[in-house]
Amino acid sequence: MKKPSVRALAVAGIACGAVLAPAAPAWAAQVGCIIPEGAYSCSTGYVAASSRITISVTGTRYSKTVTCTAYDPNVNIRGKVSNSSTVAKSVAFSVPYNQHRLVCTRTVTTGGGGGQLYNF
């Protein structure tokens, strides 16, 4: 018996009135931090190993820039995103398969801000 194609399954699902939405992969994970008042930085633990990461950064409420950098266990920079807006900015990166952690910094000690690191 021939295996049905993904397109055929999608068409069949739509024809039956099903709502089809892609699910997050089982291995998707995230870590994040918010820079506390009185501090210049925050950091996370390692997120599970993957070869694709996304960094999402929110600036301070005073429009000061927050920069978040993803590192592998060998302290190689694998991605860096800066943002001065309170609206999150997200950037995806293809990286060598490994675990990654996030370090976020700002130049002032107030105003919040921080970042999230996702793997897929």
N, CA and C of each residue as an Amber inpcrd file, in Angstrom:
protein
   360
   0.8390000  -1.1730000   0.0000000   0.0000000   0.0000000   0.0000000
   0.8830000   1.2340000   0.0000000   0.5210000   2.1850000  -0.8260000
   1.2950000   3.4140000  -0.9630000   1.0150000   4.3520000   0.2080000
   2.0690000   4.9550000   0.7610000   1.9420000   5.8800000   1.8770000
   1.3320000   7.1980000   1.3820000   0.2870000   7.7520000   2.0520000
  -0.3290000   8.9950000   1.5850000   0.6260000  10.1750000   1.7560000
   0.5370000  11.1200000   0.8450000   1.4030000  12.2960000   0.9220000
   0.8970000  13.2530000   1.9980000   1.7790000  14.1180000   2.4620000
   1.4070000  15.1320000   3.4420000   0.3260000  16.0390000   2.8720000
   0.4530000  16.3800000   1.5940000  -0.5420000  17.2460000   0.9570000
  -1.9130000  16.5760000   0.9410000  -1.9440000  15.2900000   0.6140000
  -3.2150000  14.5680000   0.5860000  -3.8420000  14.5200000   1.9710000
  -3.0250000  14.3110000   2.9910000  -3.5410000  14.2950000   4.3570000
  -4.0620000  15.6680000   4.7670000  -3.3700000  16.7270000   4.3740000
  -3.8080000  18.0930000   4.6920000  -5.1240000  18.4050000   4.0080000
  -5.2470000  18.0520000   2.7370000  -6.4890000  18.2900000   1.9970000
  -7.6310000  17.5180000   2.6390000  -7.3810000  16.2720000   3.0240000
  -8.4120000  15.4590000   3.6710000  -8.8340000  16.0730000   5.0000000
  -7.8770000  16.5720000   5.7580000  -8.1880000  17.2020000   7.0430000
  -9.0070000  18.4610000   6.8730000  -8.6670000  19.2840000   5.8920000
  -9.4030000  20.5110000   5.6280000 -10.8030000  20.1830000   5.1410000
 -10.9360000  19.1780000   4.2880000 -12.2400000  18.7770000   3.7700000
 -13.1590000  18.3080000   4.8910000 -12.5890000  17.7440000   5.9380000
 -13.4000000  17.2670000   7.0590000 -13.6310000  18.3600000   8.1020000
 -13.1330000  19.5690000   7.8380000 -13.3360000  20.6850000   8.7590000
 -12.3250000  20.7500000   9.8920000 -11.2620000  20.0010000   9.8020000
 -10.2600000  20.0160000  10.8590000  -9.4050000  21.2690000  10.7530000
  -8.9750000  21.7690000  11.8890000  -8.0430000  22.8920000  11.9160000
  -6.6600000  22.3000000  12.0500000  -5.8250000  22.5420000  11.0630000
  -4.4830000  21.9770000  11.0630000  -3.4740000  23.0650000  11.3950000
  -2.7260000  22.8730000  12.4480000  -1.6780000  23.8170000  12.8380000
  -0.4450000  23.0110000  13.1880000   0.7270000  23.4860000  12.7560000
   1.9320000  22.7360000  13.0860000   2.2050000  22.7780000  14.5840000
   2.5550000  21.6620000  15.1400000   2.9010000  21.5980000  16.5600000
   4.3920000  21.8500000  16.7190000   4.7620000  22.3780000  17.8690000
   6.1820000  22.5790000  18.1480000   6.8480000  21.2180000  18.2470000
   8.0820000  21.1070000  17.7470000   8.7780000  19.8230000  17.8450000
   8.9080000  19.3900000  19.3000000   8.9390000  18.1090000  19.5350000
   9.0320000  17.5890000  20.8920000  10.3010000  18.0600000  21.5960000
  11.3320000  18.3670000  20.8500000  12.5900000  18.7690000  21.4610000
  12.7160000  20.2810000  21.6360000  11.6950000  21.0570000  21.2660000
  11.7550000  22.5050000  21.4160000  11.8450000  22.8560000  22.8990000
  12.6840000  23.8150000  23.2340000  12.8670000  24.2400000  24.6180000
  13.2150000  25.7190000  24.6410000  13.1210000  26.3280000  25.8180000
  13.4810000  27.7360000  25.9360000  14.0500000  28.0270000  27.3080000
  14.8920000  29.0370000  27.3570000  15.3910000  29.6050000  28.6010000
  15.3480000  31.1090000  28.4250000  15.2980000  31.8440000  29.5130000
  15.2530000  33.2930000  29.4030000  15.5850000  33.9600000  30.7170000
  15.8090000  35.2730000  30.6520000  16.0730000  36.0320000  31.8660000
  15.6360000  37.4820000  31.6670000  15.3120000  38.1250000  32.7750000
  15.0070000  39.5530000  32.8110000  16.0740000  40.1990000  33.6750000
  16.6610000  41.2870000  33.1930000  17.7220000  41.9560000  33.9420000
  17.0880000  42.6400000  35.1650000  17.5090000  42.2750000  36.3700000
  16.8980000  42.8580000  37.5690000  17.3270000  44.3050000  37.7950000
  16.4950000  45.0460000  38.5320000  16.8500000  46.4240000  38.8950000
  18.1750000  46.4130000  39.6550000  19.0370000  47.3780000  39.3700000
  20.3290000  47.4810000  40.0230000  21.4250000  46.6540000  39.3760000
  21.0890000  45.9320000  38.3170000  22.0780000  45.0670000  37.6580000
  22.2820000  45.5030000  36.2090000  23.3780000  45.0570000  35.6260000
  23.6910000  45.3280000  34.2310000  23.4680000  44.1230000  33.3320000
  23.2340000  42.9460000  33.9200000  23.1270000  41.7510000  33.0870000
  22.3360000  40.6480000  33.7690000  22.0120000  39.6530000  32.9610000
  21.4220000  38.4060000  33.4580000  21.8840000  37.2960000  32.5290000
  21.7880000  36.0690000  32.9920000  22.1880000  34.9430000  32.1510000
  21.3090000  33.7410000  32.4620000  21.3490000  32.7850000  31.5680000
  20.5300000  31.5820000  31.7020000  21.4260000  30.3550000  31.8160000
  20.8110000  29.2410000  32.1180000  21.4790000  27.9550000  32.0050000
  21.4370000  27.5240000  30.5420000  21.9240000  26.3360000  30.2730000
  21.9400000  25.8410000  28.8960000  20.5860000  25.2810000  28.5000000
  20.2130000  25.5260000  27.2490000  19.0230000  24.9250000  26.6760000
  19.4780000  23.6530000  25.9660000  18.5860000  22.6980000  25.8090000
  18.9200000  21.4220000  25.1720000  19.6100000  21.6410000  23.8200000
  20.4380000  20.7060000  23.4400000  21.2130000  20.8190000  22.2030000
  20.3160000  20.8650000  20.9730000  20.7180000  21.6950000  20.0060000
  20.0270000  21.7800000  18.7250000  20.9340000  22.4740000  17.7250000
  20.4970000  22.5420000  16.4710000  21.2750000  23.2190000  15.4380000
  20.5480000  24.4600000  14.9220000  19.4650000  24.8290000  15.5720000
  18.7020000  26.0220000  15.1770000  18.2330000  26.7000000  16.4570000
  18.5730000  27.9830000  16.6220000  18.1390000  28.7400000  17.7940000
  17.4970000  30.0530000  17.3560000  16.6620000  30.5890000  18.2160000
  16.0860000  31.9110000  18.0180000  16.3140000  32.7140000  19.2870000
  16.7980000  33.9370000  19.1210000  16.9910000  34.8510000  20.2460000
  15.9260000  35.9360000  20.1400000  15.2320000  36.1820000  21.2350000
  14.2140000  37.2260000  21.2970000  14.6230000  38.2000000  22.4000000
  14.6920000  39.5100000  22.0780000  15.2000000  40.5110000  23.0150000
  14.2000000  41.6520000  23.1620000  14.0310000  42.1170000  24.4080000
  13.2150000  43.2880000  24.7010000  14.1010000  44.3250000  25.3690000
  14.0680000  45.5680000  24.8610000  14.8560000  46.6560000  25.4330000
  14.2360000  47.1690000  26.7270000  14.8720000  48.1730000  27.3260000
  14.3630000  48.7260000  28.5820000  13.1620000  49.6230000  28.3260000
  12.4030000  49.8960000  29.3650000  11.2550000  50.7890000  29.2040000
  11.6880000  52.2390000  29.0100000  12.9840000  52.5430000  29.1300000
  13.5140000  53.8820000  28.8810000  14.2370000  53.9670000  27.5410000
  13.9490000  53.0410000  26.6480000  14.5350000  52.9900000  25.3020000
  16.0480000  52.8050000  25.3100000  16.5720000  52.1620000  26.3080000
  17.9920000  51.8190000  26.3510000  18.1700000  50.4290000  25.7520000
  19.2740000  50.2340000  25.0990000  19.5170000  48.9880000  24.3700000
  19.8810000  47.8340000  25.3000000  19.2810000  46.7010000  25.0180000
  19.6460000  45.4330000  25.6490000  20.2250000  44.5530000  24.5480000
  21.3600000  43.9390000  24.8220000  21.9970000  43.0220000  23.8770000
  22.0700000  41.6440000  24.5050000  21.5510000  40.6420000  23.7960000
  21.6040000  39.2580000  24.2650000  22.4680000  38.4490000  23.3010000
  23.3520000  37.6630000  23.8730000  24.3000000  36.8690000  23.1030000
  24.1670000  35.4030000  23.4910000  24.0920000  34.5220000  22.4910000
  24.0320000  33.0780000  22.7200000  25.4430000  32.5120000  22.6030000
  25.8150000  31.6840000  23.5750000  27.1270000  31.0400000  23.6090000
  26.9580000  29.5370000  23.6550000  27.9130000  28.8190000  23.0550000
  27.9600000  27.3760000  23.2210000  28.8500000  27.0660000  24.4350000
  28.9870000  25.7990000  24.8370000  29.7990000  25.4750000  26.0210000
  31.2760000  25.8570000  25.8960000  31.7610000  26.0550000  24.6650000
  33.1600000  26.4650000  24.4580000  33.2970000  27.9790000  24.4110000
  32.2590000  28.6990000  24.7800000  32.1800000  30.1520000  24.8330000
  32.3480000  30.7910000  23.4490000  31.9440000  30.0850000  22.4160000
  31.8760000  30.6510000  21.0740000  30.5400000  31.3820000  20.9450000
  30.5700000  32.5910000  20.3940000  29.3380000  33.3350000  20.1630000
  28.6120000  32.7070000  18.9860000  27.3460000  32.3310000  19.1880000
  26.5490000  31.6890000  18.1410000  25.4070000  32.5570000  17.6570000
  25.1900000  33.6980000  18.2860000  24.1530000  34.6260000  17.8510000
  24.1100000  35.8110000  18.7830000  23.7630000  36.9770000  18.2500000
  23.6970000  38.1890000  19.0510000  22.5920000  39.0720000  18.4920000
  21.7290000  39.6020000  19.3900000  20.6220000  40.4730000  18.9890000
  20.5610000  41.6300000  19.9730000  20.3910000  42.8540000  19.4450000
  20.2250000  44.0520000  20.2630000  18.8760000  44.6880000  19.9650000
  18.2960000  45.3230000  20.9850000  17.0010000  45.9690000  20.8090000
  16.8380000  47.0610000  21.8640000  16.3020000  48.2040000  21.4640000
  16.0220000  49.2800000  22.4130000  14.5220000  49.5010000  22.5780000
  13.7150000  48.6770000  21.9400000  12.2630000  48.8100000  22.0000000
  11.6770000  47.8410000  23.0270000  10.5320000  48.2040000  23.5910000
   9.8450000  47.2840000  24.4960000   9.0680000  46.2160000  23.7150000
   9.0660000  46.3450000  22.3820000   8.4890000  45.3140000  21.5130000
   9.6160000  44.3280000  21.1750000   9.3930000  43.0720000  21.4540000
  10.4410000  42.0610000  21.2700000  10.9140000  41.9810000  19.8220000
  12.2120000  41.8010000  19.6660000  12.8390000  41.5780000  18.3640000
  13.4200000  40.1700000  18.3860000  13.0660000  39.3560000  17.3950000
  13.5250000  37.9710000  17.3460000  14.3080000  37.7000000  16.0650000
  15.3940000  36.9490000  16.2120000  16.2260000  36.5740000  15.0690000
  16.5940000  35.0960000  15.2130000  16.4600000  34.3520000  14.1140000
  16.8090000  32.9290000  14.0990000  18.2250000  32.7410000  13.5630000
  18.9060000  31.7230000  14.0700000  20.2720000  31.4110000  13.6560000
  20.4160000  29.9120000  13.4240000  21.1470000  29.5360000  12.3910000
  21.5850000  28.1520000  12.2060000  22.9530000  28.0570000  12.8500000
  23.1280000  27.0850000  13.7230000  24.3570000  26.9860000  14.5110000
  24.8350000  25.5330000  14.5250000  26.1180000  25.3110000  14.8490000
  26.5660000  23.9280000  15.0100000  25.7730000  23.2680000  16.1330000
  25.4280000  21.9950000  15.9660000  24.6370000  21.2720000  16.9570000
  25.3570000  21.2800000  18.3020000  24.7030000  21.8630000  19.3080000
  25.2900000  21.9340000  20.6360000  24.2620000  22.5140000  21.5940000
  24.6000000  22.5640000  22.8720000  23.8080000  23.2910000  23.8500000
  24.1730000  24.7680000  23.7470000  23.2590000  25.6400000  24.1660000
  23.5200000  27.0780000  24.1210000  22.9440000  27.7510000  25.3560000
  23.5580000  28.8510000  25.7660000  23.0520000  29.6510000  26.8780000
  23.0060000  31.1040000  26.4440000  22.3020000  31.9280000  27.1920000
  22.0780000  33.3160000  26.8190000  22.6010000  34.2410000  27.9110000
  23.2790000  35.3170000  27.4960000  23.7160000  36.3780000  28.4000000
  23.1770000  37.6880000  27.8380000  22.4370000  38.4360000  28.6580000
  21.8580000  39.7140000  28.2340000  22.4570000  40.8410000  29.0580000
  22.7970000  41.9430000  28.4010000  23.4130000  43.0920000  29.0760000
  22.7170000  44.3780000  28.6730000  22.8430000  45.3960000  29.5330000
  22.3750000  46.7540000  29.2380000  23.3750000  47.7210000  29.8570000
  23.3220000  48.9840000  29.4530000  24.2980000  49.9810000  29.9180000
  23.8100000  50.7820000  31.1160000  22.5820000  50.5360000  31.5640000
  22.0250000  51.2190000  32.7330000  21.5520000  50.1610000  33.7290000
  21.2740000  50.5890000  34.9720000  20.8790000  49.6170000  35.9940000
  19.3800000  49.6050000  36.2620000  18.5930000  50.2850000  35.4450000
  17.1430000  50.2990000  35.6480000  16.4270000  50.1310000  34.3190000
  15.1670000  49.7730000  34.3870000  14.3480000  49.7610000  33.1830000
  13.9530000  48.4110000  32.6490000  14.4070000  47.3420000  33.2860000
  14.0120000  46.0200000  32.8040000  14.7620000  45.6020000  31.5560000
  14.0720000  44.8550000  30.7190000  14.6960000  44.3070000  29.5220000
  15.2370000  42.9230000  29.7830000  15.4320000  42.1760000  28.7100000
  15.9520000  40.8300000  28.8440000  15.7640000  40.0520000  27.5770000
  15.8680000  38.7500000  27.6650000  15.7790000  37.9560000  26.4550000
  15.3600000  36.5200000  26.7020000  15.0270000  35.8560000  25.5960000
  14.6540000  34.4550000  25.5690000  15.4920000  33.7520000  24.5050000
  15.8320000  32.5120000  24.7580000  16.5620000  31.6890000  23.8100000
  15.7230000  30.4420000  23.5700000  15.3980000  30.1810000  22.3190000
  14.6050000  29.0210000  21.9450000  15.4430000  28.1150000  21.0600000
  15.2780000  26.7990000  21.1830000  15.9000000  25.8780000  20.2480000
  14.8170000  25.0930000  19.5280000  15.0920000  24.7130000  18.2870000
  14.1200000  23.9720000  17.4840000  14.8550000  22.9180000  16.6670000
